């Protein structure tokens, strides 16, 4: 599609200025370090291995100690159909990548212990048994892209709430890998971390209010 502002095969420089660029960045740009994850553990794990208060406590801990995550990518495979020396490309099936989170390990090991119990619930260490019903071991999770709180120009006080720019909801998640934690006398001035790989059935893309922009699942509340 031709650029309506282009003349004679050139782009006019009058509107490609720093001030015009600045005017397009009205929100200051989304920041990758402003996010929060809502990690949900299965009810059976909470009921059998954790009290309700402990389960809620672990959920709150993850909002602070999940130090890295990602907004999901979108993948559709391609079907190549040969035709007289060329390939016609047809949209294939959609796939969903695992969602990986990085967690800061506190001295009580609460989050790591909870994930270990979750995986043991699905398939036990001592024998090849575990929960068979996916409904009982899969949960829905969210990641929030946050913004800086606004400041009142008069009294310079920040808003009490943190704005949500974007949300993603992951459906039917469950952990399939917990990374090892390396120990070494050489590791100084550092805190332990570990990663968890979560399988995802599918995800939905939500706006600032929690409503689906894809029309797949209506959300009206923000946790």
trRosetta pair geometry for C-beta under 8 A, 3 or more apart (Angstrom, degrees):
i j d omega theta_ij theta_ji phi_ij phi_ji
2 6 6.7 -120 178 50 86 121
3 6 3.9 82 79 -13 107 111
3 11 6.9 -14 107 -104 157 91
5 11 6.8 43 108 -147 101 72
5 12 5.8 -99 163 22 99 110
5 15 7.0 -72 -163 39 150 141
6 9 7.0 15 167 -124 114 10
6 10 6.5 165 -159 77 81 32
6 11 5.5 -45 -104 -90 85 59
6 12 7.6 -156 -105 -11 35 77
7 10 6.3 -28 72 60 63 84
7 12 6.7 49 16 -54 105 96
11 16 6.8 58 134 -32 117 139
12 15 6.1 55 98 16 106 93
12 16 7.4 161 101 -3 58 98
13 16 5.4 -72 -146 47 49 107
13 17 7.9 85 160 -61 69 76
14 17 7.3 -27 172 -34 33 110
15 20 5.5 133 -177 -124 62 172
16 20 6.9 -104 -119 66 13 135
16 21 7.7 40 -165 -52 51 99
17 20 4.7 93 56 9 80 102
17 21 6.9 -140 97 -5 42 87
18 21 5.5 -53 -147 37 33 114
18 22 6.2 37 152 -22 66 104
19 22 5.6 -51 -147 35 32 114
19 23 6.5 35 152 -24 63 103
20 23 5.5 -49 -148 30 35 114
20 24 7.0 35 152 -20 62 100
21 24 6.0 -58 -160 30 35 110
21 25 7.0 21 149 -11 66 107
22 25 5.9 -64 -152 39 37 105
23 26 7.3 11 176 -67 44 82
25 28 6.1 73 156 -96 99 20
25 29 5.8 -17 -153 -44 112 84
27 30 7.4 20 111 -57 127 62
27 147 6.8 -73 -176 -134 115 134
27 165 7.8 103 176 -112 154 126
28 148 7.3 -17 70 23 147 125
30 34 7.6 -132 -173 58 66 113
30 145 6.1 -2 -160 174 126 128
30 147 7.3 -77 -118 -92 68 83
30 165 5.9 -168 -110 110 110 167
30 166 7.7 1 -123 7 145 122
31 34 4.4 68 77 5 105 109
31 147 7.8 118 21 -124 97 48
31 148 7.5 60 8 -39 137 92
32 35 7.3 -24 -178 -21 43 120
34 145 7.1 65 99 -173 85 58
34 146 4.2 -116 156 77 95 91
34 147 6.4 91 132 -94 151 16
34 148 6.9 -95 -104 -56 156 60
35 69 6.4 -137 126 50 143 111
35 143 6.4 -1 -176 -179 116 94
35 144 6.2 159 -158 84 63 60
35 145 5.7 -30 -103 -107 89 46
35 146 5.9 -174 -89 10 28 91
36 63 5.5 15 -167 -157 107 83
36 66 7.9 105 -158 66 45 114
36 143 7.5 169 87 -155 41 54
36 144 4.8 -4 57 53 86 111
36 146 6.2 57 -4 -35 96 125
37 62 6.1 -79 93 147 101 101
37 63 6.7 -159 67 -109 57 47
37 66 4.3 -40 38 81 131 159
37 69 5.3 135 -68 -49 128 157
37 101 6.3 65 -116 -123 174 138
37 141 7.1 5 -177 174 91 114
37 142 7.2 167 -156 92 50 55
37 143 5.1 -19 -105 -105 75 77
37 144 7.6 -161 -77 19 30 75
38 59 7.5 18 -162 -171 68 98
38 62 7.6 100 -145 99 22 117
38 63 6.9 16 -92 -87 55 94
38 141 5.9 176 90 -161 73 68
38 142 4.2 20 42 53 117 94
38 143 7.5 -149 21 -71 73 34
38 144 7.4 66 -18 -18 99 102
38 223 5.7 77 -119 84 157 131
39 59 6.4 -160 77 -130 73 64
39 62 3.9 -73 31 145 124 166
39 63 7.9 -147 17 -53 86 58
39 66 6.7 147 -31 -52 124 138
39 101 7.4 -117 -82 48 124 174
39 141 5.8 4 -114 -128 43 123
40 59 6.7 26 -103 -116 50 116
40 139 4.2 -148 98 158 104 137
40 140 6.3 15 44 69 145 52
40 141 5.6 -159 17 -87 92 74
41 45 5.0 -89 159 74 110 135
41 46 6.0 127 98 -50 111 94
41 50 7.7 47 101 32 149 145
41 55 6.1 -131 63 -149 123 96
41 58 6.5 15 -11 97 139 133
41 59 7.0 -126 6 -69 95 91
41 114 5.7 -79 -96 174 148 120
41 118 6.2 -121 -144 -80 95 123
41 139 6.7 -159 -152 -21 6 162
42 45 4.6 97 66 1 87 102
42 46 7.2 -159 98 -2 49 85
42 118 6.6 133 13 -127 106 96
42 121 7.0 -151 55 107 141 159
42 136 6.3 64 -166 162 135 54
42 137 5.4 -49 -73 -125 155 38
42 138 7.5 61 -87 28 109 16
42 139 5.7 -143 -75 -49 61 112
43 46 5.6 -59 -152 40 37 110
43 47 5.9 30 155 -17 72 111
43 136 7.8 -89 54 -148 89 66
44 47 5.7 -56 -137 42 31 108
44 48 5.7 12 169 -5 68 115
44 121 6.7 140 103 -161 115 141
44 131 7.1 129 84 -92 161 149
44 136 5.4 31 -14 -176 139 100
44 137 7.4 -50 45 -79 127 64
45 48 6.5 -64 -134 47 21 95
45 49 5.5 -36 -172 38 62 115
45 50 6.5 24 137 15 74 107
45 55 7.5 132 101 -110 86 114
45 114 7.0 89 155 -162 136 81
45 117 5.7 120 -148 118 109 113
45 118 5.5 -20 -91 -89 151 74
45 121 5.8 -93 -83 -45 93 158
46 49 7.4 -62 -101 58 11 73
46 50 4.8 -57 -136 71 50 103
46 51 7.7 -25 -180 113 77 14
46 52 6.4 62 164 -102 118 48
46 54 7.5 172 -144 80 78 86
46 55 3.5 18 -125 -85 114 150
47 50 7.9 12 -4 61 16 64
48 121 7.9 136 61 -108 140 119
49 117 5.0 -180 127 -170 173 150
50 54 4.0 -134 -170 94 98 118
50 55 4.6 128 111 -59 129 81
50 58 7.0 -52 -145 -5 163 133
50 114 7.1 8 -50 -110 143 100
50 117 7.9 139 -31 88 101 164
51 54 4.6 95 50 7 76 102
51 55 6.9 -140 92 -5 40 87
52 55 5.7 -55 -149 36 31 113
52 56 6.4 28 155 -15 65 106
53 56 5.9 -55 -148 39 30 109
53 57 6.2 35 151 -24 64 108
54 57 5.4 -53 -146 35 32 116
54 58 6.5 33 155 -20 65 101
54 110 8.0 -147 -171 -150 91 116
55 58 5.9 -51 -149 32 31 108
55 59 6.6 32 151 -17 62 106
56 59 5.5 -54 -151 37 35 115
56 60 6.4 34 152 -18 67 104
57 60 5.8 -54 -149 37 32 109
57 61 6.3 38 150 -25 64 104
57 110 7.2 -74 116 -178 104 153
58 61 5.4 -49 -147 32 34 117
58 62 6.7 37 154 -24 64 99
58 110 5.4 -151 -103 151 91 110
58 111 6.1 147 -156 -92 94 62
58 114 5.0 103 -159 -58 154 158
59 62 6.0 -51 -154 27 31 110
59 63 7.3 37 148 -23 59 98
60 63 5.7 -48 -163 21 41 116
60 64 7.4 20 149 -3 66 104
61 64 6.1 -72 -162 44 39 100
61 65 5.4 -6 162 10 80 123
61 106 7.4 -95 -161 5 127 140
61 110 6.0 90 31 88 174 131
61 111 5.8 -142 111 -61 127 106
62 65 6.1 -71 -118 55 31 88
62 66 5.2 35 -177 -29 74 108
62 103 7.3 -51 -126 -118 78 114
62 111 6.1 128 -79 -117 84 125
63 66 7.2 -21 -109 23 11 104
65 103 5.6 43 132 -162 97 80
65 104 4.5 -120 -160 53 86 93
65 106 6.5 -81 -109 -29 148 105
65 111 6.2 -150 90 -25 139 154
66 69 6.0 26 157 -46 118 113
66 101 5.1 -38 -147 -178 113 123
66 102 7.1 114 -163 73 62 48
66 103 5.6 -38 -100 -98 57 74
66 104 8.0 -134 -68 10 13 79
67 102 5.4 -60 66 101 86 98
67 103 6.9 138 10 -123 84 20
67 104 5.2 82 -30 -37 123 98
67 193 7.0 -71 40 -125 134 124
68 101 6.8 158 88 -161 60 51
68 102 3.7 20 50 38 105 119
69 99 7.3 12 -163 176 94 98
69 100 7.6 177 -137 94 53 51
69 101 4.8 -8 -98 -111 88 84
69 102 7.4 -144 -59 22 51 72
69 143 5.4 -160 125 -120 145 135
70 99 7.0 -155 56 -147 95 75
70 100 7.0 39 8 57 117 77
70 143 7.8 -3 77 178 31 176
71 143 6.6 -155 -92 101 61 134
71 145 6.5 2 -74 -59 128 119
71 166 7.2 18 -118 113 137 133
71 168 6.0 143 -143 -16 75 142
72 96 7.4 -11 -168 -154 140 87
72 97 6.9 171 -150 53 94 99
72 99 6.6 -58 -85 -94 103 101
72 168 5.8 165 11 -174 103 159
72 170 7.5 132 -46 -86 138 102
72 200 7.5 -99 -107 83 144 175
72 203 5.3 119 28 44 160 163
73 97 6.3 36 52 14 101 135
74 94 7.9 -42 -172 -147 76 109
75 94 6.6 126 89 -159 65 64
75 95 4.9 -39 96 63 123 86
75 96 7.3 -178 43 -82 106 30
75 97 6.8 97 -5 -33 135 95
76 91 5.5 -18 156 -156 133 94
76 92 6.4 152 167 60 76 67
76 93 7.4 -168 -152 102 66 22
76 94 5.2 -38 -100 -95 73 69
76 95 7.8 159 -102 16 25 71
77 92 3.6 -54 91 79 90 130
77 93 5.4 10 36 55 116 65
77 94 7.6 -159 6 -86 78 19
77 95 6.3 65 -36 -12 102 111
78 89 5.2 -29 -165 -157 117 101
78 90 7.2 129 -165 65 63 43
78 91 7.2 -54 -111 -115 56 33
78 92 5.6 -140 -76 -3 4 112
79 89 7.3 135 70 -159 50 49
79 90 4.4 -30 66 68 104 98
79 91 7.4 6 17 85 94 15
79 92 4.5 131 -34 -76 88 100
80 87 4.2 -20 -163 -169 102 129
80 88 7.4 137 -159 67 49 44
80 89 6.2 -23 -100 -99 64 65
80 90 7.9 -175 -76 23 18 78
81 87 6.6 133 61 -162 39 67
81 88 4.5 -26 65 61 100 98
81 89 7.9 -170 21 -74 78 19
81 90 6.2 41 -11 -6 114 117
82 86 7.5 145 -154 83 54 35
82 87 5.8 -39 -94 -99 51 71
82 88 7.9 -151 -63 16 3 77
83 86 5.6 -29 72 70 80 82
83 87 7.2 132 22 -112 77 22
83 88 5.4 39 3 -20 128 106
94 202 8.0 55 113 -118 127 104
96 200 4.7 -107 140 93 127 105
96 201 7.0 50 53 124 153 16
96 202 5.7 -155 -54 -104 152 45
96 203 6.5 145 -139 -3 129 91
97 200 7.3 26 81 38 39 122
98 176 7.2 -95 -121 41 136 120
98 197 4.7 11 160 -173 143 96
98 198 6.1 149 -169 70 84 41
98 199 5.6 -48 -110 -93 88 48
98 200 6.6 157 -124 2 34 91
99 141 7.7 -163 89 76 156 133
99 170 5.8 -60 -18 -104 157 158
99 173 6.8 -43 40 -124 125 127
99 197 7.7 141 73 -161 40 50
99 198 4.6 -27 66 67 90 103
99 200 5.4 78 -15 -46 105 124
100 195 5.6 6 -174 -177 102 118
100 196 7.1 167 -148 82 57 44
100 197 5.3 -22 -97 -102 85 65
100 198 7.3 179 -81 19 33 75
101 195 6.7 163 84 -151 40 68
101 196 5.5 -9 58 55 89 92
101 198 7.0 26 0 -6 101 117
102 193 5.7 13 179 177 99 121
102 194 7.5 175 -150 92 61 26
102 195 5.1 -34 -97 -95 68 81
103 111 5.4 -142 -180 116 147 146
103 112 7.3 175 98 -64 139 78
103 193 6.6 158 78 -157 44 70
103 194 5.8 -20 58 64 94 73
103 195 7.3 155 12 -99 78 29
103 196 6.6 31 -10 -6 121 107
104 191 6.0 17 -155 121 98 128
104 192 7.6 112 -166 86 52 58
104 193 5.8 -40 -102 -101 45 82
105 109 6.7 6 -166 -104 97 63
105 111 7.5 -133 -115 57 58 108
105 112 6.1 17 -122 -32 102 128
105 181 6.6 12 -31 -109 163 146
105 191 7.0 -177 54 158 75 87
105 192 3.9 -38 51 97 128 106
105 193 6.2 -161 -7 -92 92 24
105 194 6.0 61 -57 1 116 99
106 109 7.2 -140 78 -47 67 29
106 110 6.7 -4 63 19 116 94
106 111 7.5 94 23 8 97 103
109 112 4.9 -61 -167 53 81 111
109 113 5.0 89 128 -32 93 101
110 113 5.9 -58 -144 37 23 111
110 114 6.4 23 157 -21 61 108
111 114 5.7 -55 -150 33 31 113
111 115 6.6 26 155 -14 65 104
112 115 5.9 -57 -150 38 33 107
112 116 6.3 34 152 -20 67 107
112 178 7.0 111 -148 -167 82 137
112 194 6.3 64 -100 48 114 146
113 116 5.7 -56 -147 37 31 112
113 117 6.3 31 154 -18 66 106
114 117 5.8 -53 -148 37 30 111
114 118 6.4 37 150 -24 63 105
115 118 5.3 -49 -147 32 35 118
115 119 6.5 31 156 -15 66 102
115 175 5.4 59 -159 -19 100 172
115 178 5.4 134 124 -89 128 129
115 196 5.6 -110 -137 -109 154 138
116 119 6.1 -55 -149 38 31 105
116 120 6.2 29 153 -16 64 110
116 178 6.6 -57 -77 8 72 169
117 120 5.6 -57 -143 42 31 112
117 121 6.2 43 152 -30 64 103
118 121 5.6 -51 -153 26 29 117
118 122 7.0 22 151 -13 61 102
118 137 7.2 129 -171 -157 82 92
118 174 7.3 -165 159 -156 116 80
118 175 5.8 84 101 29 127 118
119 122 5.8 -54 -155 35 38 109
119 123 7.0 -37 167 47 69 81
119 175 5.6 -74 -68 89 99 110
119 176 7.7 133 -116 -113 110 23
119 178 6.8 -116 -20 -14 150 116
120 123 7.3 -91 -140 76 28 44
120 124 5.6 47 -171 -117 76 53
120 125 5.9 -33 -121 -22 102 90
120 130 7.7 -159 160 -112 37 111
121 130 6.5 99 139 -155 34 96
121 131 5.5 8 154 -6 83 121
121 137 6.1 174 112 -112 111 113
122 130 4.8 39 147 168 28 141
122 131 5.8 -60 -107 47 44 94
122 137 5.0 111 -85 -166 94 159
122 174 6.7 104 -74 175 148 134
123 128 7.0 -18 -159 -147 96 54
123 129 7.6 150 -143 81 51 25
123 130 4.2 -81 -84 -27 37 154
124 127 5.7 14 85 55 119 64
124 128 7.6 -158 56 -100 84 9
124 129 5.3 2 20 66 121 76
124 130 5.5 -176 -17 -71 74 86
131 136 5.2 -124 -177 93 136 123
131 137 4.9 146 88 -44 137 122
133 136 4.6 70 85 4 102 109
133 137 7.5 137 86 2 60 87
134 137 6.4 -80 -146 51 39 86
134 138 5.1 11 172 -6 82 125
134 172 7.1 12 162 -149 119 106
134 174 7.9 -115 -151 -28 82 144
135 138 6.8 -60 -117 43 17 97
137 174 5.6 47 135 -115 91 136
138 172 4.4 -1 170 -153 139 61
138 173 6.3 139 -160 55 79 30
138 174 4.9 -75 -101 -45 70 109
138 201 7.4 51 -172 -28 145 121
139 172 7.9 126 52 -123 18 18
139 173 5.9 -43 70 60 66 86
139 174 7.4 114 18 -76 72 68
140 169 6.2 8 179 180 108 99
140 170 6.5 168 -156 85 58 56
140 171 5.3 -12 -109 -113 96 53
140 172 7.2 13 -79 -26 69 36
140 173 6.9 117 -111 11 24 97
141 169 7.4 166 87 -155 38 56
141 170 4.7 -7 60 55 87 107
141 173 5.2 -27 6 24 114 151
141 198 7.3 -7 23 156 151 163
142 167 6.0 -16 -166 -168 113 103
142 168 6.7 158 -151 82 62 49
142 169 5.1 -25 -96 -102 85 68
142 170 7.2 -169 -78 15 32 77
142 223 6.8 145 32 39 148 119
143 167 7.2 160 81 -153 48 56
143 168 5.2 0 52 54 92 97
143 170 7.7 48 -7 -17 94 108
144 164 5.3 -69 -162 -131 113 107
144 166 7.5 153 -160 84 48 52
144 167 5.4 -17 -106 -103 68 82
145 164 7.2 101 73 -166 56 65
145 165 4.7 -63 106 65 101 102
145 166 4.1 16 41 54 123 95
145 167 7.3 -140 21 -68 76 38
146 162 5.2 -3 -158 151 123 118
146 163 6.8 127 -164 81 67 56
146 164 6.2 -49 -105 -105 61 52
146 165 6.7 135 -147 5 9 92
147 162 7.2 166 62 175 57 75
147 163 4.2 -23 53 77 112 110
147 164 7.5 -162 8 -86 89 6
147 165 5.0 104 -42 -48 104 108
148 163 7.7 7 69 35 31 106
149 158 4.6 66 108 -177 126 108
149 159 4.5 -149 -174 54 101 90
149 160 7.8 172 -149 42 140 8
149 161 7.0 157 -120 88 108 39
149 162 5.4 -76 -68 -105 95 59
149 163 6.8 154 -103 -5 48 83
150 158 7.1 144 83 -152 39 62
150 159 4.8 51 53 -16 82 122
150 163 7.3 66 -24 -30 91 123
151 156 5.8 1 177 -151 113 51
151 157 7.0 162 -151 77 70 24
151 158 5.5 -39 -95 -94 74 60
151 159 7.6 -112 -72 -14 31 75
152 155 5.3 16 93 46 124 79
152 156 6.5 -101 74 -45 73 13
152 157 5.3 5 31 51 114 75
152 159 7.9 123 -37 -60 84 69
153 156 7.5 18 -150 -72 19 60
159 162 7.9 156 93 -77 105 32
159 163 7.8 55 77 -40 147 88
163 208 7.4 -26 -179 -148 87 122
164 167 6.3 13 170 -53 127 100
164 208 5.2 146 92 -150 86 71
164 222 6.4 -164 1 -137 162 147
165 208 6.4 -41 -143 -94 18 97
166 205 7.8 -32 -168 -166 100 84
166 206 7.4 133 -174 79 55 66
166 207 7.4 -56 -119 -140 56 32
166 208 7.2 -44 -69 -75 34 63
167 205 7.9 138 86 -168 58 42
167 206 3.9 -29 77 73 104 115
167 207 7.4 -4 30 68 94 14
167 208 7.6 133 -9 -111 99 23
167 210 6.1 -1 44 -103 158 59
167 219 7.8 -106 96 94 140 153
167 222 7.4 -145 -71 -118 154 97
168 203 5.5 11 179 175 103 127
168 204 7.1 163 -157 79 58 47
168 205 6.0 -23 -107 -107 79 54
168 206 6.7 -178 -87 20 26 88
169 203 6.3 162 83 -158 46 73
169 204 4.8 -6 57 53 100 96
169 206 6.1 61 -13 -22 101 125
169 217 7.5 -97 74 83 138 133
169 219 6.8 153 -26 -65 150 152
170 173 5.0 48 125 -53 117 123
170 198 7.2 73 138 120 155 129
170 200 4.9 -81 -159 -125 109 113
170 203 4.9 -31 -100 -100 60 98
171 200 7.2 84 56 -168 53 78
171 201 5.0 -67 101 62 88 108
171 202 5.3 -4 50 64 115 72
171 203 6.6 -179 8 -92 80 39
171 204 7.2 61 -28 -12 111 95
172 199 7.9 -50 122 111 85 87
172 200 7.0 108 78 -163 80 40
172 201 3.3 35 61 -8 134 128
172 202 7.4 49 33 22 114 65
173 198 4.6 13 -170 170 112 118
173 199 6.5 161 -146 77 55 52
173 200 5.6 -10 -94 -96 85 64
173 201 7.6 -116 -58 1 46 80
174 198 6.7 153 71 -153 18 76
174 199 5.7 -14 58 49 73 99
175 178 6.5 32 168 -55 134 87
175 196 5.2 -53 -125 -174 119 108
175 197 6.7 109 -153 75 68 53
175 198 5.5 -47 -89 -96 58 69
175 199 7.8 160 -113 7 10 78
176 197 5.5 -54 62 96 84 104
176 198 7.5 138 10 -119 80 22
176 199 5.4 62 -19 -31 123 107
177 195 7.8 6 112 106 98 91
177 196 7.0 162 88 -154 60 44
177 197 4.0 27 49 31 103 117
178 194 6.4 25 -179 155 82 129
178 195 7.7 171 -153 88 42 49
178 196 5.5 -9 -104 -104 69 79
179 194 4.8 -174 67 -162 93 81
179 195 4.3 52 -6 46 131 82
179 196 7.5 -116 1 -64 82 40
180 194 7.5 -140 105 -124 13 109
181 192 5.2 25 -158 -162 129 119
181 193 7.6 164 -119 70 95 32
181 194 5.2 -64 -72 -72 94 111
182 187 7.5 143 109 -54 95 146
183 187 7.4 -116 -160 23 36 137
184 187 4.6 103 68 -15 93 100
187 190 5.3 -79 178 50 94 127
200 203 6.0 -10 176 -47 136 97
204 212 5.2 -58 178 -114 121 108
204 214 6.2 -136 -150 38 78 124
204 216 5.4 -147 -115 72 108 119
204 217 5.0 -84 -91 43 160 112
204 219 7.4 145 108 -21 140 124
205 212 6.8 89 72 -152 55 67
205 213 5.1 -52 106 45 101 104
205 214 5.5 97 44 -25 96 109
206 209 7.9 -123 169 73 98 50
206 210 5.2 -9 179 -148 135 35
206 211 6.3 136 -153 64 83 24
206 212 5.8 -53 -97 -89 69 44
206 213 6.8 160 -125 -9 17 84
206 219 5.4 -29 -119 52 131 138
207 210 7.3 -55 66 14 63 16
207 211 5.3 -12 36 60 106 81
207 212 7.9 52 -4 129 82 2
207 213 5.5 109 -50 -59 92 101
209 220 7.3 -17 145 -146 100 47
209 222 7.3 -116 -170 -41 36 112
210 219 4.0 -105 155 124 88 107
210 220 6.0 106 92 -161 116 3
210 221 5.8 -77 96 69 168 22
210 222 4.9 -152 -51 -67 128 76
211 218 6.3 -15 -140 -151 78 68
211 219 5.7 -160 -94 65 30 71
211 220 6.6 36 -79 -89 84 55
212 215 5.9 -177 111 -49 115 14
212 216 5.4 -137 -175 45 153 68
212 217 5.2 127 -56 62 145 54
212 218 5.9 -98 14 -92 107 35
212 219 6.1 107 -37 10 77 90
